[in-house]
Amino acid sequence: MTKGCYTCRRRRIICDNGLPTCRKCRDAGKECLGYQKPLVWVKGGVASRGKMMGRSFDDVAQNTSDRSSEDDSNAAADPPPPEVGAQGQDSLDTETSISVVDHVPTPRGMVDPLFKDMDSVSRFYISHCEF
């Protein structure tokens, strides 16, 4: 016996376990979130593993903004790259140091919606405990 979709469990109704979406969600005009544990992005999530361990999104965003302002000041001092003219392909071969700075925002930590209101320490202990 399955538990039902996340939306029906949240609404506290009996799910018919239809695929790809259950009929109860479809009839109610709700989005069926499926049968697996849904994850949501939370602000202020702290990495618990890897090279980002102990750092939050705000720490990374601060470092990125500091670095991009330094890049902007350095870019202003650099001369513009030569234009491609009659020389054609030869000038493209010699110009290899064009730098493009793309700003990609760092994703926020993913947390089960049931635990999103808990503090990070409580979530840490729950994630390492099996019931």
C-alpha positions in Angstrom: 0.0 0.0 0.0 1.4 3.4 -1.0 1.1 6.6 0.9 -0.5 8.6 -1.9 0.8 11.7 -3.6 2.3 14.6 -1.5 -0.6 16.9 -2.4 -3.2 14.5 -1.1 -1.2 13.8 2.0 -0.9 17.5 2.7 -4.6 18.0 2.1 -5.3 15.0 4.3 -7.5 13.2 1.8 -7.2 9.6 0.5 -5.3 9.5 -2.8 -6.2 7.2 -5.6 -2.5 6.8 -6.6 -3.2 7.5 -10.3 -0.3 7.9 -12.7 1.1 10.3 -13.9 -1.1 12.4 -11.6 -3.9 11.3 -9.3 -7.5 12.0 -10.1 -8.2 13.8 -6.9 -5.6 16.5 -7.7 -6.7 16.8 -11.3 -10.4 17.1 -10.3 -9.6 19.7 -7.6 -7.4 21.7 -10.1 -4.3 21.2 -7.9 -0.8 20.4 -9.0 0.0 16.7 -8.2 3.5 16.8 -6.7 4.0 13.1 -7.2 4.8 10.2 -4.9 8.3 10.9 -3.9 9.5 13.3 -1.2 9.4 16.8 -2.7 12.3 19.1 -2.0 12.1 22.9 -1.8 14.8 25.6 -1.9 15.2 27.5 1.3 16.9 30.7 2.0 19.8 30.6 4.4 20.5 26.9 3.9 23.9 25.8 5.2 26.0 23.2 3.4 26.6 20.1 5.6 29.1 18.4 3.3 31.8 19.0 0.7 34.0 22.0 0.1 31.1 24.4 1.0 30.5 22.8 4.4 29.5 25.3 7.0 28.9 28.1 4.4 25.5 29.5 3.6 24.2 31.0 0.4 24.6 34.5 1.8 28.4 33.8 2.4 28.8 32.7 -1.2 26.7 35.6 -2.6 28.9 38.1 -0.7 32.1 36.6 -2.0 30.8 36.6 -5.6 29.7 40.2 -5.4 33.1 41.2 -4.0 34.9 39.3 -6.8 32.7 40.7 -9.6 33.4 44.3 -8.4 37.1 43.5 -8.6 36.6 42.1 -12.1 34.8 45.2 -13.2 37.6 47.5 -12.0 40.2 45.3 -13.7 38.2 45.1 -16.9 38.0 48.9 -17.0 41.9 49.1 -17.0 42.3 46.5 -19.8 42.3 47.7 -23.4 39.4 46.6 -25.6 40.1 43.5 -27.8 41.1 44.2 -31.4 38.3 44.2 -34.0 38.1 41.6 -36.7 38.7 43.3 -39.9 40.4 42.5 -43.2 42.9 40.1 -41.4 40.0 37.6 -40.8 40.9 34.3 -39.2 44.5 35.2 -38.4 43.4 37.8 -35.9 41.0 35.4 -34.3 43.8 32.8 -33.8 46.1 35.3 -32.1 43.3 36.6 -29.8 42.9 33.9 -27.1 42.6 35.9 -23.9 39.0 37.2 -24.3 37.4 36.8 -20.9 33.7 36.5 -20.4 32.4 36.8 -16.8 29.0 35.0 -16.4 27.2 35.4 -13.1 25.4 32.2 -12.2 23.5 32.4 -9.0 24.2 29.7 -6.4 21.2 27.5 -5.7 19.7 27.5 -2.2 19.8 24.5 0.0 17.1 21.9 -0.6 14.9 20.9 2.3 11.9 18.7 2.7 8.8 21.0 3.1 7.9 19.2 6.3 11.2 20.4 7.9 11.5 23.9 6.4 10.4 25.6 9.6 13.0 23.9 11.7 16.4 25.4 12.5 19.4 23.9 10.7 20.7 22.0 13.8 17.4 20.2 14.2 17.3 19.3 10.5 20.9 18.0 10.8 20.0 15.6 13.6 16.8 14.4 11.9 18.6 13.8 8.7 21.1 11.5 10.4 18.5 9.5 12.4 16.5 6.6 10.9 13.1 5.8 12.2 
